[in-house]
Amino acid sequence: MTESEAHRKGLFAATLGALVGVIPPFGAEPEGATMHALRDELARSMAELRMDGMPAPYFIAYTVVDADTIETGASFGALLPTTESRSRRLQVELRVGEPAFDNTNYRDRSFLPTRAQTRTLPLADDYQEIRRQTWLATDAAYKQALEMLAKKRAVLQNETRSEDVADFHAQEPSSHFEEPDTSALPVAEVRDLVRQASSVFVDMPLVYNSTVNATLSNRHITYVNSEGTAFTRSDPHAAVWVRARTQAEDGAVVDDFAAVHGRHWDEVDRDGLLASAREVGENVAARRAAPDLTRYTGPVLVTGQAAAELFAQAVMPRLLGKRAPDMTPQFRRFGASRNPFLDKLGGRVLPRLLTVVDDPTIAAADGFLGGFPVDDDGVPAAPTTLVERGILRTLLSTRNPVPGVDASTGNRRGAGPLPSNLLVTTARGLAPADLNEEFAQLVAEWGTEYGVVVHRLGNPSVSQDGASTARMIVLGASQETSVEGVTLAYKVFADGRRELIRNAEFTALSEAAFKDIVAVSEAPNVYTMSYDASDFPSFSFSGVPAPGTPRITISIPDLLFEELTLRKPSENIPRPPVAGHPYFDDERG
Amino acid sequence: MLHPKFGPPWRKLACRVLSWLTALLALDAYASETPVVLQAMQAELARSMEALAGEEQPPYFLSYEITELRNVGVSASFGALTSSGDNRSRGLDVDLRVGGHKLDNTRQIRGARNAFPSSLWSLVAAPVENDVDAIRSVLWRETDRQYKLAMEQFTNVVTNVQVKVEAEDQAGDFSREPGHRAIEEAAPIDVDRADWEAKVARYSAPFSAYGEILDASARLSAFTETRWFVNSDGAAIQTAETIYRLFISASTKAEDGMELPLYRDYGSFTLDGLPDDETVAGDVRTMIDTLLALREAPVVEPYTGPAILSGTASGVFFHEILGHRVEGHRQKLEDEGQTFKKMRNERVLPENFSVFFDPTQKRLASFDLVGSYRYDNQGVAGRRVAVIDKGVLKNFLMSRMPIDGFPNSNGHGRKQMGYKPVARQSNLIVHVENPLTSEALKARLISAIQAEGKPFGLRFVEIQGGFTITGRTIPNSFNVTPLLVYRVYPDGREELVRGVDLIGTPLTTFSRIVAGDDQIAVFNGTCGAESGGVPVAAASPAILVSQIEVQKKSKSQERPPLLPAPIGGQTHDRI
């Protein structure tokens, strides 16, 4: 669904109930060799795996990810390299000790998360070979777990933990089985479309650089654990990104992007993609000639894609109950800082007019692509009210408890908790004309010459030059708020005149600013994004999220902030290109 | 002390315009048969040089290289397919230089932590379709980026030259070479993937009957590298090479935790050049028997004494201790050990030993040599270089970075896509005049053992690879990692042993090479260094060294698996 299509798609808090509870029917457990081999090795390991004088495992889980992926792209109407891959990987989670204190939630001096025990499995359902690899991975995981438990005990024997939180939370066994999607990925069709979308820029002489990238993956997950939980789940994924970049006469870099998502390739809106490509190109070309915003403090109306991106970048990380691991004292300062929302449970974090619900059960057919029937721990999906009329009720969690949130909300996606479909709702939204009127009144009260309305923002996982990806990696482990630059905004004057802004960035923005939202629209914007919240996000040379990166759909109204500060970008302006673009400057140009 | 030398601007410009007119006139006659990619590169190179000529500090040299890699690979582990793919990519490398041949922006910044002004690796993706406009767009953007980078670097270089002591090596930064024009035919890959999926599964299957063997895989890789190169000296070159490689690996673990890997690596320019099924099956059988024997083999303690290195072991040995030390730039850079810089025309090996590097030789006896090529990554024709002639050091491997006494390249400026080229090895060939037979060489070893009163000598049969340290800050040494070593007793009996690495310092070790036999063996592999991984070959007879040193191999502290292997649905060590 394109952002323009999703924009203003009606979804009210009152209609939420109608969308809830659409879960694919549970099937019978598949008879495949993979599940059979995992179960047999799991039973043997739980019964027999132990070293003399050492504790036996109390929990083992196996996850097999069978992934068929394509990454391709095009630039200036010609294809860039295509990567096709098919892989099947086993990951072992093994715990020794007891749920109150086990080998997890500890990070040693390497700063890296405890190395997951993974092995490559055969592509075919070869029982014997899957067992062999599972045996080796379990053996390695067990030895590593014993060592980590000993190291953790050694560090904590001289300290009393300020917060004694268990390492693992009990969960009722569950099961869910889906058939794998064995259809071949349509490489030729994908290539044709990215080439076609990229050709749009051959008619845009003011755009210096553009790429269209597509990622497709068919992932099938097989999971079994020693508590009796088992599931199989298909996570199909298709996305296309359009990026365009240019330089103004003075050299200032102007860029923009758009993304189109679907579960399967045939859900990707071709016409919407071509329209997005043109919009992105036209936006960049128009902003090239516009003035920067020097500095502005006052009322800001954040609408559409920008409302979703701003919420996702500034507030969403705070809604994740990520556990800060125990570390040796001398390395503790390099670890993640504490999420301030852990101390705000029961307190106000948003204005009273907003409620936030995470709901993985909404059907994908409604344009919500973040859902799933069970999370990566096999916990059945269910809606979670995170913020109720401005008050923080809980954080999204996994079976790894954090202070104040013991039980899993069923949100494990990858290494930690992530939202699924995040619904920011209100019972007191304004119609467009009323919201604009409210905005105009606020600007008048502030006495500023104009107000600022922001429509689009950059995204940290969509890199225009590699810098954003690098920053994400650096900031991955920290809790600092980082918001990308504004890619479409206007000054709005009292007489209704609008003036395009070339570039601007928010300064001193934190989640606290969201308490100063004074009004919101009644119609929400539905927007899907890829979101990798792990400490070490997967790196992609193409500058767009790797295939299979979790996706979140956000439904959020336009947000009117009483006061935000924007200024022109703080980076130096590079020199413009010495020569003109070869195509447009050549004899044809 | 060096200073940048700038001529009057008009003269500089006139020379450049003249040379470009010449190049463009020649191109017209050439265009009809020139590949589209080269045409796009030539057109953009000419336009860039013209556009940048108006700048205060224009480039004096510009080259583009587009590399296309196609890799068809299938892998299996213990008889089951684990991957199968066919991928193609293209990347662009730009070498843009400002200043002049004597001093330019690529000069080493002495005293800096990061000695080279530009990063050693950057990957710029290029379109995989032969679309002139799309290719020129990428060339344009990267040229502009590299020009601005070069200006920044040159400012730093000029300052560094002025504030530091005079450099030892007075040669310039870039040699003058003719611009070659050549079009090699495309080298298509001819692999039936389904057929090879079955083959690699079959090759790796026999390992699955042994619980002690913890990893086992077979991989076929068909790899084509097509390169298009143009430069402002008028070069326009298309080269294409396909290498087929079958790689079988397996490993076990001794009770003391030591990892014991073995490999079989077959390389050829043709699929037919790979061994047949029967040969591979026999080699796999031998690998299994050897792995099982290695688990039980005794560990050798640190030792010095006489040893024989088999042909492949000797090839790797020469590659590490000699090859890397005769790479030209290592005689120039101030942080390098420069082992051989002042030893030209001195004896370093016995008189009957010669060593040469020959990228023009594609085959030796029945072996393909994967380090061969017609043109290097700087557009210079690869040439045979006699580095040691009858025991005397004569020459170095040269890229376009000159050193004192060696003003020109001999076609060894090599790199992996995305890296900057430096002098690298090609096909190393050790030639021994009046060689001994293998039996006579072993007899010489036994005599040496007896003469020195040693309890045994060593015979190194297979080598995994090695590394060498050529810098100054830590001792200049090498480490060669054997996979298969035998003790040779004074009575001629041999015993399989494990747990040692071959170590030493280069000059001492060279002085102890005594003799070679008449059986040439070839090691084909990939050499990794500052300009990335490049295919190389090392061919040598077995050699006798009067004294080598071995040290304990670093070893895993992990126990073997606690539970027995779950083979055949049951749990036992072997079926």
Boltz contact constraints between the chains, C-beta under 6 A:
constraints:
  - contact:
      token1: [A, 48]
      token2: [B, 563]
      max_distance: 6.0
  - contact:
      token1: [A, 49]
      token2: [B, 563]
      max_distance: 6.0
  - contact:
      token1: [A, 76]
      token2: [B, 134]
      max_distance: 6.0
  - contact:
      token1: [A, 76]
      token2: [B, 137]
      max_distance: 6.0
  - contact:
      token1: [A, 78]
      token2: [B, 127]
      max_distance: 6.0
  - contact:
      token1: [A, 78]
      token2: [B, 129]
      max_distance: 6.0
  - contact:
      token1: [A, 78]
      token2: [B, 131]
      max_distance: 6.0
  - contact:
      token1: [A, 78]
      token2: [B, 134]
      max_distance: 6.0
  - contact:
      token1: [A, 79]
      token2: [B, 128]
      max_distance: 6.0
  - contact:
      token1: [A, 79]
      token2: [B, 129]
      max_distance: 6.0
  - contact:
      token1: [A, 80]
      token2: [B, 125]
      max_distance: 6.0
  - contact:
      token1: [A, 80]
      token2: [B, 127]
      max_distance: 6.0
  - contact:
      token1: [A, 81]
      token2: [B, 89]
      max_distance: 6.0
  - contact:
      token1: [A, 81]
      token2: [B, 128]
      max_distance: 6.0
  - contact:
      token1: [A, 83]
      token2: [B, 87]
      max_distance: 6.0
  - contact:
      token1: [A, 120]
      token2: [B, 82]
      max_distance: 6.0
  - contact:
      token1: [A, 122]
      token2: [B, 80]
      max_distance: 6.0
  - contact:
      token1: [A, 122]
      token2: [B, 82]
      max_distance: 6.0
  - contact:
      token1: [A, 123]
      token2: [B, 81]
      max_distance: 6.0
  - contact:
      token1: [A, 126]
      token2: [B, 80]
      max_distance: 6.0
  - contact:
      token1: [A, 129]
      token2: [B, 78]
      max_distance: 6.0
  - contact:
      token1: [A, 129]
      token2: [B, 80]
      max_distance: 6.0
  - contact:
      token1: [A, 131]
      token2: [B, 566]
      max_distance: 6.0
  - contact:
      token1: [A, 135]
      token2: [B, 566]
      max_distance: 6.0
  - contact:
      token1: [A, 139]
      token2: [B, 561]
      max_distance: 6.0
  - contact:
      token1: [A, 139]
      token2: [B, 562]
      max_distance: 6.0
  - contact:
      token1: [A, 577]
      token2: [B, 144]
      max_distance: 6.0
  - contact:
      token1: [A, 578]
      token2: [B, 51]
      max_distance: 6.0
  - contact:
      token1: [A, 578]
      token2: [B, 52]
      max_distance: 6.0
  - contact:
      token1: [A, 578]
      token2: [B, 144]
      max_distance: 6.0
  - contact:
      token1: [A, 579]
      token2: [B, 51]
      max_distance: 6.0
  - contact:
      token1: [A, 582]
      token2: [B, 44]
      max_distance: 6.0
  - contact:
      token1: [A, 582]
      token2: [B, 136]
      max_distance: 6.0
  - contact:
      token1: [A, 582]
      token2: [B, 140]
      max_distance: 6.0
  - contact:
      token1: [A, 583]
      token2: [B, 133]
      max_distance: 6.0
